[in-house]
Amino acid sequence: MASITSNNHPQIIINNDSSTDRTSPNERQLRRINHPPNLRIVPPLNFCPVENQLYRSGQPSIINQSFLNQLNLKTIIWLSSEEPTDEFLEYCNDSSINIEYLGMINEFNSEPTTTTTTTDKQPEEQQQQQQQADVQQQFEQSDNLLQDSSHLISSTIAKINNNNPWDSLNENTIKHALDLIVDKTNYPILICCGMGRHRTGTVIGCLRRLQHWNLNSVSEEYRRFTGSRGGRILVELLIESFNIDLVNINWELAPDWLK
């Protein structure tokens, strides 16, 4: 660099440094990034927000740890038939994340019902009481056809896919999941299954019904996550027939978006 001065002219500075960087600030910033960042943030498959602090995804693994850290999860509703890896369990334990295992419940066995038969040795009055009790029991069972139909749909789905008897969820499992979702003390929550499609979609679909969504909108959201294979009609029927009155809602503890 040289300078020229005179009595009649101001000082002129000539820059002879050929190494001067004439690129824009953005270009210089890009040139400085010559290696990938140390922190890898990878979301789980099919991750998507559902409502405020409620998320859905496929089965997460330890590679998603940095991403999950951003969510500050308190509860994971695990609908997958596969157990989490030891590394992921250790991560959840260190992060104080509670995992609710709902994917491995034997969903096709309902509670056993006991029946009492009468004999000739019983007094006539006792037989009449028993007959009245049997009639009352039959009336109560026939009064809940919607619930029975949902169990039938669940069983049908299982029979179609004999290779994987855990392929669907039943009404009890869905109810358990929704009971957790409608309690804000469990938030933030992640709902997940193997691919984040059918099982997770079933629970979310029933949640949308609880929110009084139009059935067409519920089906559209479900199919959006099923990929090129499309949705399963029996899953959609299960969502449609689910009895939302089974869900126990304490409105004092319900999330604001549900009120």
Backbone torsions as a table, in degrees:
resi	resn	phi	psi	omega
1	MET	NA	133.7	-179.5
2	ALA	-127.3	154.8	179.6
3	SER	-127.2	141.6	179.5
4	ILE	-122.2	127.7	179.4
5	THR	-126.2	151.8	174.5
6	SER	-147.8	171.1	-178.2
7	ASN	-73.6	-31.5	-174.2
8	ASN	-98.9	-8.9	-175.3
9	HIS	-125.9	149.1	176.5
10	PRO	-69.9	167.5	-178.4
11	GLN	-65.7	133.0	178.5
12	ILE	-111.9	127.2	-179.8
13	ILE	-107.2	124.6	179.4
14	ILE	-109.2	123.1	-179.4
15	ASN	-94.3	110.2	179.3
16	ASN	-98.5	7.3	-177.2
17	ASP	-79.0	105.7	-177.8
18	SER	-71.3	-12.5	-177.7
19	SER	-86.8	3.5	-178.9
20	THR	-61.4	131.7	-177.8
21	ASP	-84.8	113.6	-178.3
22	ARG	-101.1	10.8	178.9
23	THR	-77.0	162.9	180.0
24	SER	-71.5	159.4	178.2
25	PRO	-57.7	-37.5	179.8
26	ASN	-65.4	-39.9	178.8
27	GLU	-65.9	-39.8	178.3
28	ARG	-64.7	-37.9	179.4
29	GLN	-65.4	-40.6	179.3
30	LEU	-65.8	-35.6	-179.3
31	ARG	-68.1	-26.2	-179.1
32	ARG	-72.7	-23.4	180.0
33	ILE	-85.0	88.2	-178.7
34	ASN	-107.4	9.1	176.9
35	HIS	-152.2	151.2	-179.2
36	PRO	-67.5	156.7	178.6
37	PRO	-66.0	152.5	-179.3
38	ASN	-70.5	-31.1	-177.1
39	LEU	-92.5	119.9	178.2
40	ARG	-101.1	120.1	179.7
41	ILE	-108.1	104.7	-176.2
42	VAL	-119.7	114.5	178.1
43	PRO	-74.1	155.3	174.4
44	PRO	-64.6	161.5	179.4
45	LEU	-59.1	136.9	176.8
46	ASN	58.0	31.5	178.1
47	PHE	-68.7	139.6	177.8
48	CYS	-163.0	138.3	172.2
49	PRO	-68.0	143.6	177.2
50	VAL	-105.2	-54.3	174.0
51	GLU	-142.9	-177.0	179.8
52	ASN	-59.0	117.8	179.5
53	GLN	65.7	18.9	174.2
54	LEU	-123.5	123.6	-173.7
55	TYR	-129.0	161.6	176.2
56	ARG	-134.3	152.9	179.2
57	SER	-170.8	176.5	167.8
58	GLY	-77.3	-179.5	-176.8
59	GLN	-62.7	117.0	-179.1
60	PRO	-77.4	161.1	177.2
61	SER	-137.1	-176.8	-175.4
62	ILE	-65.9	-23.2	179.7
63	ILE	-67.5	-20.8	179.3
64	ASN	-89.6	8.5	-173.4
65	GLN	-57.4	-48.1	-177.2
66	SER	-62.5	-37.4	178.5
67	PHE	-69.0	-45.1	-179.1
68	LEU	-63.6	-29.2	178.1
69	ASN	-60.1	-31.3	-179.1
70	GLN	-70.9	-20.0	-176.4
71	LEU	-88.1	-18.2	-177.6
72	ASN	52.9	48.5	-174.9
73	LEU	-62.5	145.9	173.3
74	LYS	-111.2	-30.7	-177.2
75	THR	-139.5	138.8	170.2
76	ILE	-119.1	121.2	175.0
77	ILE	-90.6	105.8	-171.0
78	TRP	-94.7	104.1	-178.8
79	LEU	-97.8	-3.8	-179.1
80	SER	-71.8	148.1	176.6
81	SER	-78.8	-12.5	177.8
82	GLU	-94.2	141.1	177.8
83	GLU	-75.9	151.4	175.8
84	PRO	-64.3	156.7	176.9
85	THR	-70.4	161.0	179.1
86	ASP	-61.6	-37.5	179.9
87	GLU	-64.2	-40.3	-179.6
88	PHE	-71.0	-36.5	176.4
89	LEU	-63.1	-39.8	178.3
90	GLU	-65.1	-40.4	177.5
91	TYR	-61.6	-45.3	179.6
92	CYS	-63.5	-38.2	178.8
93	ASN	-65.4	-43.4	179.2
94	ASP	-67.5	-29.5	-177.8
95	SER	-94.2	5.0	-179.6
96	SER	56.9	42.2	176.8
97	ILE	-99.3	125.7	179.1
98	ASN	-88.0	125.8	178.4
99	ILE	-101.9	121.9	176.2
100	GLU	-99.7	110.2	-178.0
101	TYR	-84.5	108.4	178.4
102	LEU	-117.8	-9.6	-175.6
103	GLY	-79.6	-12.6	-175.4
104	MET	-111.7	15.6	176.4
105	ILE	-76.9	136.7	176.8
106	ASN	-72.6	93.6	-168.0
107	GLU	-80.3	-11.9	-173.5
108	PHE	-99.3	0.0	177.4
109	ASN	-103.9	111.2	177.6
110	SER	-83.0	172.2	-179.7
111	GLU	-63.8	138.4	-178.3
112	PRO	-67.0	140.6	177.8
113	THR	-108.5	137.5	-179.7
114	THR	-104.0	137.0	178.4
115	THR	-119.9	142.5	-179.5
116	THR	-111.8	129.0	179.5
117	THR	-104.6	149.1	179.6
118	THR	-97.7	153.5	178.2
119	THR	-124.0	167.5	-179.4
120	ASP	-66.2	-19.9	-177.1
121	LYS	-79.4	-14.7	-178.8
122	GLN	-75.6	145.3	176.4
123	PRO	-61.3	154.5	-178.0
124	GLU	-61.0	-39.2	179.5
125	GLU	-63.7	-40.4	179.7
126	GLN	-67.2	-36.2	177.7
127	GLN	-65.0	-40.8	178.9
128	GLN	-63.7	-40.9	177.6
129	GLN	-62.8	-39.7	179.7
130	GLN	-66.8	-40.1	178.7
131	GLN	-64.0	-40.4	177.5
132	GLN	-63.9	-39.4	178.3
133	ALA	-65.0	-39.8	178.7
134	ASP	-65.0	-41.4	178.8
135	VAL	-63.6	-41.6	179.1
136	GLN	-63.6	-39.8	179.5
137	GLN	-65.6	-41.9	178.4
138	GLN	-64.7	-37.3	178.7
139	PHE	-64.4	-42.7	180.0
140	GLU	-65.3	-36.8	179.5
141	GLN	-69.1	-41.4	-179.5
142	SER	-73.2	-17.1	-178.7
143	ASP	-79.1	-3.6	-177.4
144	ASN	-128.6	55.8	-177.0
145	LEU	-67.2	-31.6	-179.4
146	LEU	-63.4	-41.7	178.5
147	GLN	-66.1	-41.1	178.8
148	ASP	-63.0	-38.2	-178.9
149	SER	-66.3	-35.3	178.5
150	SER	-66.4	-37.9	175.7
151	HIS	-64.6	-37.6	179.0
152	LEU	-64.6	-40.7	178.5
153	ILE	-64.2	-42.9	178.4
154	SER	-59.4	-44.1	-179.3
155	SER	-65.2	-37.5	179.9
156	THR	-65.0	-41.4	178.0
157	ILE	-60.6	-41.6	-179.4
158	ALA	-65.4	-38.8	-179.3
159	LYS	-68.3	-31.6	179.6
160	ILE	-66.2	-39.9	-177.8
161	ASN	-106.9	80.0	-176.6
162	ASN	-70.7	-21.5	-178.5
163	ASN	-72.1	-22.3	-178.6
164	ASN	-139.3	92.4	-177.2
165	PRO	-68.1	-8.8	-179.5
166	TRP	-99.9	19.4	-171.3
167	ASP	-70.6	-19.4	-177.2
168	SER	-126.6	173.1	177.1
169	LEU	-114.8	150.8	176.6
170	ASN	-104.0	179.7	-174.5
171	GLU	-64.5	-37.1	-179.6
172	ASN	-65.4	-41.2	179.3
173	THR	-66.1	-43.2	178.7
174	ILE	-62.0	-43.3	178.6
175	LYS	-59.6	-44.6	179.9
176	HIS	-60.3	-44.1	179.5
177	ALA	-63.1	-44.1	-178.9
178	LEU	-68.6	-33.0	175.8
179	ASP	-60.7	-35.1	176.8
180	LEU	-72.5	-38.6	-175.3
181	ILE	-69.6	-34.5	-176.4
182	VAL	-83.8	7.0	178.1
183	ASP	-112.3	108.5	-174.3
184	LYS	-68.9	-12.0	176.6
185	THR	-69.7	-12.6	178.6
186	ASN	-91.8	-1.5	-172.6
187	TYR	-86.7	154.1	-3.0
188	PRO	-70.7	149.2	-174.9
189	ILE	-123.8	139.9	169.7
190	LEU	-117.0	125.9	174.8
191	ILE	-102.5	127.5	-175.2
192	CYS	-144.3	154.9	170.8
193	CYS	-144.5	-168.8	-173.4
194	GLY	-52.8	-56.3	-179.0
195	MET	-113.1	-1.0	-178.6
196	GLY	72.8	26.4	-175.5
197	ARG	-109.9	-81.2	-166.3
198	HIS	-79.4	-51.1	-179.1
199	ARG	-65.1	-50.5	177.3
200	THR	-61.4	-41.1	178.8
201	GLY	-62.8	-33.4	178.1
202	THR	-64.9	-47.3	-179.8
203	VAL	-64.8	-43.6	179.7
204	ILE	-64.5	-39.5	178.5
205	GLY	-61.4	-41.9	177.6
206	CYS	-68.4	-33.3	174.9
207	LEU	-63.8	-41.4	178.6
208	ARG	-62.9	-35.9	175.8
209	ARG	-65.3	-36.3	176.4
210	LEU	-64.5	-27.6	176.4
211	GLN	-87.8	4.2	177.7
212	HIS	65.2	38.5	173.2
213	TRP	-71.5	154.0	170.4
214	ASN	-66.8	140.2	-176.1
215	LEU	-61.7	-33.1	177.1
216	ASN	-63.7	-39.7	178.1
217	SER	-68.3	-36.8	177.6
218	VAL	-62.9	-45.9	-179.9
219	SER	-65.6	-39.2	179.8
220	GLU	-62.8	-42.7	178.7
221	GLU	-65.6	-41.8	179.4
222	TYR	-60.6	-45.7	-176.7
223	ARG	-70.7	-22.4	-179.4
224	ARG	-64.4	-23.4	-177.9
225	PHE	-104.6	-0.9	-176.1
226	THR	-88.3	-8.3	176.7
227	GLY	76.4	-161.5	-175.5
228	SER	-67.6	-21.8	179.9
229	ARG	-72.7	-19.1	178.2
230	GLY	80.8	175.6	-178.8
231	GLY	-82.7	171.2	177.7
232	ARG	-105.7	123.0	-174.1
233	ILE	-61.9	-35.5	-179.0
234	LEU	-70.1	-30.8	174.9
235	VAL	-66.1	-41.7	178.6
236	GLU	-65.4	-35.9	176.1
237	LEU	-66.5	-37.1	177.3
238	LEU	-64.3	-41.7	176.8
239	ILE	-61.3	-43.7	-177.5
240	GLU	-66.5	-35.8	-174.8
241	SER	-91.1	-4.9	-177.6
242	PHE	-61.3	133.8	-179.5
243	ASN	-85.2	100.4	-175.6
244	ILE	-69.7	-15.4	178.3
245	ASP	-69.9	-12.6	179.0
246	LEU	-73.7	-21.0	-175.1
247	VAL	-75.8	129.1	179.4
248	ASN	-89.7	112.3	-177.5
249	ILE	-114.2	119.4	169.4
250	ASN	-95.8	105.1	-170.7
251	TRP	-65.1	-19.8	175.6
252	GLU	-71.7	-26.2	-179.6
253	LEU	-106.3	2.5	-178.0
254	ALA	-74.3	147.2	176.0
255	PRO	-61.2	152.8	-177.3
256	ASP	-62.0	-34.6	-176.8
257	TRP	-71.7	-11.4	179.4
258	LEU	-92.9	-16.7	-175.5
259	LYS	-81.5	NA	NA
